[in-house]
Amino acid sequence: MFIQFAQAHSGLTSNTWDLDDKEVFHYVDIFVKRCRNLIEICYAMIDFAQLDEKAETIRGIFSGTNGKEYERVCNKIEKRFLVYLQTLRLKAPKILDVEEPTWHDDMFAFQNEMKDLEITIENLVNLVFRDMNNVHQGISNLAGFQIYMNRKSLKTFFDSIITKIWLLFASDIQAVKQELVEERNESPSNTPYFSGRALSLKLKSKRLEATRQRLLETKWAGHCGISCKVCHQQEMLVGSISETIFRLYHEWMDDIGDNPKSRLDRYLMRRSDDKPGLLESNLDPNLVNLCREANYWQNLGFQIPIYVQMIYDKWDTLQFVSESVLMLVRAYNRILDALSPQEKAFFRRHIKNLDEKIYPGLRKLTWNSDLIEVYVKKCYEFTTDSTEEWKNYLINLDRIFEESLRLSIRSSLTLMFNALHGVDSNGPSTLILIGINLLGNDLTFEPPLDESAQVISSIFKTLLEPLKSVLRFPEKFSLGRYGVSSLWRTFREDDSLLHFQKLLDKEIEVCFNFIQDYLKTWEPFRDIWEVDKNSFIASFESSNPSAKSFDAEISQYSELVSTLQAQVTVAMVHFLYINSDQLKTVITKHCAEWQNKLTRLLLDMTQRTVEELYSSMSENTKIISREPTDLIEMQATLQLFERLRAEIPWKEEEFPKIREQYQILGKP
């Protein structure tokens, strides 16, 4: 309109239109821009916080172990936006006020904050899709970002993610192609050869179909440029798989042969080639495989030939008969396996009766015969009865064997108790020889008493130890334990046997009491090894003992040695022989050491006394023999002479003592 007025003015008047367009429309342009800002804010409210009254609120849900963490990041993005929005709401009066110049800065700050949120979303998307393993996971995770996909600035970014998902589907298609090449002649375990491969191919085809359907149903993700190409690849591969499945079906039909029913014309059982005398089921393995193939092909939706269908319709009956025959074979073989050649000869009549019952299944009845179930039932009942008789025989034999072992163990424990305790007026028998010796300052036994006691207290356990590997008779012949414990466990809990072990333990206590009395016989000698020799010698020396004291001490140890030799070297203490020879030797050495130390002390003290006398006499003789040089020296010499004369009686008393000490030293 403004332009039309300007053109009309210029055309109808001679005056030019000199108005500046920008100045005239300045506020109009600002208002239009503010309206666009308002629209941008509204779109941001929808994109980041789902503030749309017409749309349903969608919450992002992510799979995987980190799914909850990703959901918390999305919630954090929404909260951050609401904070920005609240900040902008406080400045709402400025939006349509064209004369308010600061709105431009506020809007610029809001736009920058939106860019930060977009960067956060891109980083989160990259993190989520970094470890994408399959298409279904990718679609599920993409659905978590559905609320952000309509934002124009993120459109290109999400298109690349969608393309990445389709490329992953294309990779799956190529992987399936490679698997088809590598597994061309392989079938899954526990599946028939032909139908197993067909089933594997069908599953691969179904998986590709399901993946494609999932992608096509995700319409909210928009169109992808490579989707048509990838779908075409999938269709070609699925068609190739279908052709391969049909080819496998026809190969199976060719492999069946013209008359598969003839495989039923075999006897029910046959004698084993590897284990003479035993039986084996004679069902054709190919017949089992044929029915399994038919079952799989029927489940795959293929038509089964009538001559195969006739066999397959009898499959349930054949399975029942086969299991029954196997039970019969196992029962028959279990009986014969349990018997040695001598036992087979002993039970020859029973085995012959059993073979007569079995004979029709070896030479008359086939898998196509009627009334097979009746025959198998009668044979199984007969073998079961025979097995039960055999089991009862083994149970009785096992009980006799158990009682024999119990009597043997009781007899062994009784003999041991009589030996330890004695019988009637006869005392205990000496069974164990131990030695007594001195270790440090303690009397010790070798071997230690604890070991000897342990041997006796574990006799019952030792007797039972070999029985741990002995099986019950029914268990030995694979018939179970008939509700009883193993032999060693049964005997271990037998009160009568445990009573004997308690009696043996009591004899150990009695023996230990006697040992304490025996140890008292060595009490008179205890000071010989317990008293510290060096401390005693030092104390004895400080008491300045006389020669008689030395003689008494030295003679004391000679008497102790004589007393020691009178001790019985081998003493019988209850059921123990205690050899004290080593202890006597050690005590004798201690006595000799005491005598040597006392003799040495006496010698040292005697020599010291003699040396002191000699030194005193020598020095005093020199002093007295020297002529005095003055009156003072003469006076000192006279005083010394008088003192020496006074000491003569005391000095003379020392010589008999010295003579006595040397006499003691001279004793042998």
C-alpha positions in Angstrom: 0.0 0.0 0.0 2.8 2.3 0.9 4.5 1.7 -2.5 1.2 2.3 -4.3 0.7 5.6 -2.5 4.3 6.5 -3.4 3.7 5.6 -7.1 0.4 7.5 -7.2 2.0 10.6 -5.6 4.8 10.6 -8.1 2.4 10.1 -11.0 -0.2 12.7 -10.0 2.1 15.4 -8.7 5.2 17.1 -9.7 6.8 16.6 -6.2 9.0 13.6 -5.6 8.4 11.1 -2.8 11.3 11.8 -0.5 10.3 9.6 2.5 12.8 7.0 3.7 11.2 3.5 3.6 13.3 2.2 6.5 12.4 5.1 8.8 8.7 4.7 8.0 8.7 0.9 8.6 11.2 0.8 11.3 8.8 0.0 14.2 6.8 -2.3 11.9 9.9 -4.3 11.1 10.8 -4.5 14.8 7.3 -5.7 15.7 7.4 -8.4 13.0 10.8 -9.5 14.3 9.4 -9.6 17.8 6.5 -11.8 16.6 9.0 -14.2 15.0 10.9 -14.3 18.3 7.7 -15.2 20.1 7.1 -18.0 17.6 10.7 -19.3 18.1 10.1 -19.4 21.9 6.8 -21.3 21.4 8.6 -23.9 19.2 11.3 -24.2 21.8 8.7 -24.8 24.5 7.3 -27.7 22.4 10.7 -29.1 21.4 12.4 -29.0 24.8 9.6 -29.2 27.4 6.6 -30.6 25.4 4.5 -27.6 26.4 1.9 -28.3 23.7 -1.7 -28.5 24.8 -2.8 -30.6 21.8 0.0 -33.2 21.9 0.4 -36.1 24.3 3.4 -35.9 26.6 6.1 -38.5 25.7 8.9 -39.5 28.2 12.1 -40.8 26.8 12.9 -44.4 27.8 16.3 -46.0 27.1 17.4 -49.6 27.3 20.6 -51.0 28.6 22.5 -50.7 31.9 22.9 -46.9 31.4 19.3 -46.3 30.3 18.4 -44.6 33.6 21.3 -42.3 33.4 20.3 -41.2 29.9 16.8 -40.6 31.1 18.1 -38.4 33.9 20.1 -36.3 31.3 16.9 -35.7 29.3 15.0 -34.6 32.4 17.9 -32.3 33.2 17.7 -30.8 29.7 14.0 -30.1 30.3 14.7 -28.5 33.7 17.4 -26.3 32.3 15.0 -25.1 29.6 12.3 -24.3 32.1 14.8 -22.3 34.0 15.7 -20.3 30.9 12.0 -19.9 30.1 11.3 -18.6 33.5 14.1 -16.1 33.2 12.6 -15.0 29.8 9.0 -14.9 31.3 10.1 -12.2 33.7 11.0 -10.0 30.7 7.8 -10.7 28.9 6.6 -7.1 28.8 9.5 -6.2 26.6 8.6 -8.6 23.8 6.0 -6.5 22.0 7.4 -3.1 23.2 9.1 -1.9 20.0 10.6 1.0 21.8 12.4 -1.4 24.3 15.9 -1.8 22.8 17.2 -4.4 25.4 15.0 -7.2 24.2 17.4 -8.0 21.5 20.1 -8.8 24.0 17.7 -10.9 26.0 16.6 -12.9 23.0 20.2 -13.4 21.9 21.1 -14.8 25.3 18.0 -17.2 25.1 19.1 -18.4 21.6 22.6 -19.1 22.9 21.2 -21.1 25.7 19.1 -23.1 23.2 22.2 -23.8 21.2 23.9 -25.2 24.4 20.9 -27.5 24.9 21.1 -28.7 21.3 24.8 -29.5 21.8 24.0 -31.4 24.9 21.4 -33.4 23.0 23.8 -34.1 20.2 26.4 -35.3 22.7 23.9 -37.5 24.4 22.7 -39.0 21.2 26.3 -39.8 20.1 26.9 -41.4 23.5 23.7 -43.6 23.3 24.4 -44.7 19.7 28.1 -45.2 20.1 27.5 -48.9 21.2 24.5 -49.6 19.1 24.4 -53.4 18.5 21.3 -54.0 16.5 18.5 -52.2 14.7 15.9 -52.9 17.4 18.1 -51.3 20.0 18.7 -48.3 17.7 15.0 -47.8 17.1 14.2 -48.1 20.8 16.9 -45.6 21.7 15.8 -43.3 18.9 12.3 -43.3 20.3 13.7 -41.8 23.5 14.8 -38.7 21.5 11.5 -38.5 19.6 10.5 -35.2 21.3 13.7 -33.5 19.9 13.4 -34.7 16.3 11.0 -32.0 15.2 13.5 -29.2 16.0 14.6 -27.7 12.7 18.3 -27.2 13.8 18.5 -30.9 14.8 16.8 -32.3 11.8 19.9 -33.0 9.8 21.6 -34.6 12.8 18.8 -37.0 13.5 18.5 -37.8 9.8 22.2 -39.0 10.0 21.3 -41.2 13.0 18.3 -42.7 11.1 20.6 -43.4 8.1 23.0 -45.1 10.5 20.2 -47.4 11.7 19.3 -48.3 8.1 23.0 -48.9 7.4 23.1 -51.3 10.3 20.2 -53.2 8.8 22.1 -53.3 5.6 25.1 -54.8 7.5 22.8 -57.4 9.0 21.6 -58.4 5.5 25.3 -58.7 4.4 26.1 -60.7 7.5 23.2 -63.1 6.8 24.5 -63.5 3.2 27.9 -64.5 4.6 26.3 -66.9 7.0 24.4 -68.6 4.2 27.7 -69.2 2.4 29.6 -70.4 5.5 26.7 -72.6 6.8 25.7 -74.0 3.5 26.2 -77.6 4.6 25.8 -77.2 8.4 22.7 -77.8 10.4 22.0 -76.7 14.0 22.8 -79.2 16.7 20.0 -81.6 17.7 18.1 -81.0 14.5 17.8 -83.2 11.4 20.2 -82.6 8.5 17.8 -81.2 5.9 14.9 -79.6 7.9 17.4 -78.3 10.4 19.1 -76.2 7.8 15.7 -75.1 6.4 14.7 -74.1 9.9 17.9 -72.1 10.4 17.2 -70.3 7.1 13.6 -69.7 8.0 14.6 -68.1 11.3 17.1 -65.8 9.5 14.4 -64.8 7.0 11.9 -64.2 9.8 14.4 -62.1 11.7 15.1 -59.9 8.6 11.4 -59.6 8.0 10.8 -58.5 11.6 13.6 -56.0 11.5 12.3 -54.5 8.2 8.7 -54.3 9.6 10.0 -52.6 12.7 11.8 -50.0 10.6 8.8 -49.4 8.4 6.4 -49.0 11.3 8.6 -46.3 12.8 6.9 -43.6 10.7 7.6 -40.9 13.2 11.3 -41.2 12.3 10.6 -39.9 8.8 11.9 -41.0 5.4 15.4 -42.2 4.8 17.1 -41.9 1.4 18.6 -45.4 1.5 15.5 -47.2 2.8 14.2 -48.3 -0.6 17.6 -49.7 -1.6 18.1 -51.6 1.7 14.5 -53.0 1.5 15.2 -54.2 -2.1 18.3 -56.0 -0.8 16.3 -57.6 1.9 13.6 -58.8 -0.5 16.2 -60.3 -2.8 17.8 -62.2 0.1 14.5 -63.4 1.5 13.6 -64.7 -1.9 16.9 -66.5 -2.2 16.4 -68.1 1.2 12.9 -69.3 0.2 14.4 -70.9 -2.9 17.1 -72.6 -0.8 14.5 -74.0 1.6 12.5 -75.5 -1.3 15.7 -77.0 -2.7 16.4 -78.6 0.6 12.9 -80.0 0.8 13.3 -81.7 -2.6 16.8 -83.0 -1.6 15.1 -84.6 1.4 12.4 -86.1 -0.7 15.1 -87.6 -3.0 17.0 -88.9 0.1 14.0 -90.8 1.5 13.9 -93.5 -1.1 11.0 -95.3 -2.7 10.0 -97.6 0.2 10.9 -96.2 3.6 8.2 -98.4 5.2 10.5 -101.4 4.8 12.7 -100.0 7.5 10.0 -101.2 10.0 10.6 -104.8 9.0 13.4 -105.4 11.5 13.4 -107.5 14.6 12.8 -105.5 17.9 16.2 -106.5 19.4 19.5 -108.1 18.4 22.6 -109.5 20.2 25.3 -106.9 20.7 28.4 -107.3 18.5 30.7 -105.4 20.9 29.5 -107.0 24.1 28.7 -110.7 23.5 25.6 -111.9 25.4 24.0 -108.5 25.8 21.1 -107.0 23.9 20.7 -103.9 21.8 17.6 -102.1 20.4 17.3 -102.9 16.7 15.3 -99.8 15.7 16.7 -98.3 12.4 18.3 -94.9 13.2 17.3 -93.7 9.8 13.7 -94.3 10.8 14.1 -92.0 13.8 15.7 -89.4 11.6 12.9 -89.7 9.0 10.2 -89.0 11.5 12.1 -86.1 13.0 12.6 -84.6 9.5 8.9 -85.1 8.8 8.0 -83.3 12.0 10.2 -80.3 11.2 9.0 -80.0 7.6 5.4 -80.2 8.7 6.0 -77.4 11.2 7.6 -75.4 8.4 4.4 -75.7 6.4 5.4 -78.3 3.8 3.4 -81.2 2.5 4.5 -84.6 3.7 4.4 -87.5 1.2 1.7 -90.1 2.0 4.2 -93.0 2.4 6.1 -90.9 4.9 2.9 -89.7 6.6 1.9 -93.3 7.2 5.2 -93.9 9.2 5.0 -90.5 10.9 1.4 -91.2 12.1 2.8 -94.2 14.0 5.7 -92.2 15.5 4.1 -91.8 18.9 3.5 -95.5 19.1 7.0 -96.2 17.8 8.5 -93.9 20.4 6.7 -95.6 23.2 7.7 -99.0 21.9 11.3 -97.9 21.5 11.5 -96.6 25.0 9.9 -99.8 26.3 12.4 -101.9 24.4 15.2 -99.8 25.7 14.0 -100.3 29.3 13.8 -104.0 28.6 17.3 -104.1 27.1 18.7 -102.2 30.1 17.0 -104.5 32.6 18.3 -107.6 30.8 21.8 -106.2 30.4 21.9 -105.0 34.0 21.2 -108.5 35.2 24.0 -110.1 33.0 26.5 -107.3 33.7 26.2 -107.9 37.4 27.1 -111.6 37.2 30.5 -113.1 36.9 31.1 -116.1 34.6 30.8 -118.4 37.7 27.6 -116.7 38.8 26.2 -117.0 35.3 26.8 -120.7 35.5 25.1 -120.8 38.9 22.0 -118.9 37.7 22.0 -120.7 34.3 18.4 -122.0 34.6 17.1 -118.5 35.4 19.0 -117.0 32.5 17.6 -119.6 30.2 14.0 -118.8 31.3 14.7 -115.1 30.7 16.1 -115.8 27.2 13.0 -117.8 26.3 10.8 -114.8 27.2 13.1 -112.5 25.2 13.3 -114.8 22.1 10.3 -113.5 20.1 11.8 -110.0 20.0 15.0 -111.4 18.5 13.6 -113.7 15.8 9.8 -113.1 15.3 8.4 -109.6 16.2 9.3 -106.6 14.0 8.6 -102.9 14.5 5.7 -103.3 12.1 4.1 -106.1 14.1 0.9 -105.8 16.2 0.6 -106.3 19.9 4.3 -105.4 20.5 3.3 -103.5 23.6 1.9 -106.6 25.2 5.1 -108.6 24.4 7.3 -105.8 25.8 5.2 -105.4 28.9 5.3 -109.2 29.7 9.1 -109.3 29.1 9.7 -106.2 31.2 7.6 -107.6 34.1 9.5 -110.9 34.0 12.9 -109.1 34.0 11.7 -106.8 36.7 10.7 -109.8 38.8 14.1 -111.4 38.2 15.8 -108.2 39.1 13.8 -108.0 42.3 14.8 -111.5 43.2 18.4 -110.7 42.4 18.2 -107.5 44.5 16.7 -109.4 47.5 19.5 -112.0 47.2 22.1 -109.2 47.2 20.4 -107.5 50.1 20.5 -110.6 52.3 24.1 -111.2 51.2 24.9 -107.6 52.1 23.4 -108.0 55.6 25.5 -111.1 56.2 28.6 -109.3 55.0 27.8 -106.3 57.2 27.4 -108.5 60.3 30.6 -110.4 59.6 32.5 -107.1 59.4 30.9 -105.9 62.6 32.0 -109.0 64.4 35.5 -108.7 63.0 35.8 -105.0 64.1 34.3 -105.8 67.5 36.8 -108.7 67.9 39.7 -106.4 67.0 38.6 -103.8 69.4 38.1 -106.4 72.2 41.6 -107.8 71.6 43.0 -104.3 71.8 41.2 -103.5 75.0 42.3 -106.8 76.6 45.9 -106.0 75.7 45.6 -102.5 77.2 43.5 -103.3 80.3 44.4 -106.9 81.0 42.3 -110.0 81.4 41.3 -111.4 84.8 44.4 -111.5 87.0 46.7 -110.8 84.1 47.9 -107.3 83.8 48.1 -105.1 80.7 50.4 -106.2 77.9 53.2 -103.8 77.1 52.5 -102.7 73.5 54.3 -99.5 73.0 58.0 -98.7 73.6 58.8 -95.1 74.2 62.0 -93.3 75.5 62.3 -90.6 78.1 64.8 -87.9 77.6 65.7 -84.4 78.8 64.9 -81.5 76.4 66.1 -78.3 78.0 64.8 -78.5 81.6 61.8 -80.6 80.7 61.3 -84.4 80.7 60.0 -85.5 77.3 58.9 -88.7 75.7 59.9 -90.0 72.3 57.6 -90.5 70.5 55.4 -88.0 72.4 52.7 -89.3 74.6 50.1 -87.4 72.5 51.1 -89.4 69.4 50.8 -92.7 71.2 47.4 -91.6 72.7 46.3 -90.5 69.2 47.2 -93.9 67.7 45.1 -95.7 70.3 42.2 -93.2 70.3 41.9 -93.5 66.5 42.1 -97.3 66.3 38.3 -97.5 65.6 38.6 -94.8 62.9 41.6 -96.6 61.4 39.7 -99.8 61.2 36.9 -98.1 59.3 39.1 -96.2 56.9 39.5 -99.1 54.4 35.7 -99.5 54.4 35.1 -96.1 52.8 35.9 -97.6 49.4 33.8 -100.7 50.0 30.4 -100.5 48.3 27.3 -102.2 49.5 26.5 -105.3 47.4 23.3 -103.8 45.8 25.2 -100.6 45.1 28.2 -102.6 43.6 25.8 -104.1 41.2 24.1 -100.8 40.4 20.9 -101.6 42.3 21.1 -98.8 44.9 21.5 -99.0 48.7 17.9 -100.1 49.6 17.7 -97.3 52.1 20.8 -98.0 54.2 24.0 -96.0 54.8 27.4 -97.0 53.5 29.3 -99.6 55.6 31.8 -97.3 57.2 29.0 -94.8 58.1 26.9 -97.6 59.6 29.7 -98.9 61.8 30.8 -95.3 62.7 27.3 -94.8 64.3 27.2 -98.3 66.0 26.9 -97.7 69.7 28.4 -101.1 70.6 31.6 -100.3 68.6 31.7 -96.8 69.9 31.6 -98.2 73.5 34.8 -100.1 72.9 36.6 -97.0 71.6 35.5 -95.2 74.8 37.0 -98.0 76.9 40.2 -97.6 75.0 40.2 -93.9 75.6 39.6 -94.5 79.3 42.7 -96.8 79.4 44.7 -94.0 78.0 43.7 -91.8 80.9 44.6 -94.5 83.4 48.0 -94.9 81.7 48.6 -91.2 81.9 47.9 -91.3 85.7 50.5 -94.0 86.0 53.0 -92.0 84.0 52.6 -89.1 86.5 53.6 -91.5 89.3 56.5 -92.7 87.2 57.7 -89.1 86.6 57.9 -88.6 90.4 60.7 -91.2 90.6 62.9 -88.7 88.8 62.1 -85.8 91.2 65.3 -86.4 93.4 67.4 -85.7 90.3 65.5 -82.6 89.1 67.9 -80.1 90.8 70.8 -81.6 88.8 69.5 -80.1 85.5 67.2 -77.3 86.7 69.7 -75.4 88.9 71.9 -73.0 86.9 75.5 -74.2 87.4 77.3 -70.9 86.9 75.0 -69.1 89.4 75.4 -71.8 92.0 79.2 -71.9 91.6 79.4 -68.1 92.0 77.3 -68.2 95.1 79.2 -71.1 96.5 82.5 -69.4 95.9 81.3 -66.2 97.7 80.5 -68.3 100.8 84.3 -69.2 101.1 83.5 -72.9 101.6 85.9 -75.3 103.4 87.5 -78.3 102.0 84.9 -80.5 103.7 82.2 -78.6 102.0 83.8 -79.2 98.7 84.3 -82.8 99.5 80.6 -83.2 100.5 79.3 -81.5 97.4 81.5 -83.5 95.1 80.7 -86.8 96.9 77.0 -85.9 96.7 77.0 -86.2 92.9 78.9 -89.5 93.0 76.2 -90.8 95.3 73.5 -89.5 92.9 75.2 -91.3 90.0 75.2 -94.5 92.0 71.5 -94.0 92.9 70.8 -93.2 89.2 72.4 -96.5 88.0 70.3 -98.4 90.5 67.1 -97.0 88.7 65.4 -99.5 86.4 66.4 -98.6 82.8 63.3 -100.1 81.2 60.1 -99.6 83.3 56.7 -101.1 82.5 54.0 -98.4 83.1 50.6 -99.9 82.4 50.8 -100.8 78.6 53.9 -98.8 78.0 57.6 -99.7 78.0 59.6 -96.6 79.0 63.3 -96.7 78.2 65.2 -94.2 80.4 68.7 -95.1 79.1 69.1 -91.7 77.3 67.9 -89.8 80.3 70.3 -91.6 82.6 73.2 -90.7 80.2 72.1 -87.1 80.2 71.8 -86.9 84.0 75.2 -88.6 84.4 76.8 -86.0 82.2 75.2 -83.3 84.3 76.6 -84.9 87.5 80.1 -85.1 85.9 79.7 -81.4 84.8 78.8 -80.5 88.4 81.9 -82.3 89.8 84.2 -80.8 87.2 82.9 -77.3 88.0 83.3 -77.8 91.8 86.8 -79.4 91.3 87.8 -76.5 89.1 86.6 -74.0 91.7 88.5 -75.9 94.5 91.7 -75.9 92.4 91.4 -72.2 91.6 90.8 -71.3 95.3 93.7 -73.5 96.5 96.1 -72.0 93.9 95.0 -68.5 94.8 95.7 -69.2 98.5 99.1 -70.7 97.8 100.0 -67.8 95.5 98.9 -65.3 98.1 101.1 -67.0 100.8 104.1 -67.3 98.5 103.8 -63.7 97.4 103.4 -62.4 101.0 106.4 -64.4 102.2 108.6 -63.4 99.3 107.9 -59.7 99.6 108.2 -59.6 103.4 111.5 -61.6 103.3 113.0 -59.1 100.9 111.9 -56.1 103.1 113.2 -57.7 106.3 116.5 -58.9 104.7 117.3 -55.4 103.5 119.6 -53.4 105.9 117.9 -50.2 107.2 119.5 -46.9 106.1 118.1 -44.7 108.8 116.3 -44.9 112.1 112.9 -44.4 110.6 113.3 -47.3 108.2 114.7 -49.5 111.0 111.6 -48.7 113.1 109.3 -49.6 110.2 111.2 -52.8 109.6 110.9 -53.8 113.3 107.2 -53.1 113.3 106.8 -55.3 110.2 108.8 -58.0 111.9 106.6 -57.9 114.9 103.4 -58.1 112.8 104.8 -61.0 110.9 105.7 -62.9 114.1 102.1 -62.3 115.3 100.7 -63.7 112.0 102.7 -66.9 112.2 100.0 -68.9 114.0 97.4 -67.8 111.5 99.6 -68.6 108.5 100.5 -72.0 109.9 96.8 -72.8 110.1 96.5 -72.3 106.4 98.9 -75.1 105.5 96.8 -78.0 106.8 93.8 -76.5 104.9 95.9 -76.4 101.8 97.1 -79.9 102.3 93.5 -81.1 102.8 92.3 -79.3 99.7 95.1 -81.0 97.7 94.1 -84.3 99.2 90.6 -83.8 97.9 91.9 -82.8 94.5 93.9 -86.0 94.5 90.9 -88.2 95.0 89.9 -90.2 91.9 
